[in-house]
């Protein structure tokens, strides 16, 4: 029987997901949940609301990192 952490990790790394929870996006970015919400509030990380749920498009963390890298190379 797989460990709970291994099962959770596989769910987070599922390439078929098109929307992530804030917690999943935070794990992909290797930041905390609070930091991830701050990125969303500032508009740096794209998200959308579906009903009462906040979701992050699966490609948004990579897009955020690409913008940050471009900004740092430009400076």
Secondary structure, DSSP 8 states (H G I E B T S, - for coil): ---HHHHHHHHHT-TT-SEE-HHHHHHHHT--HHHHHHHHHHTSS--EEETTEEEEETTHHHHHHHHHHHHHHH-
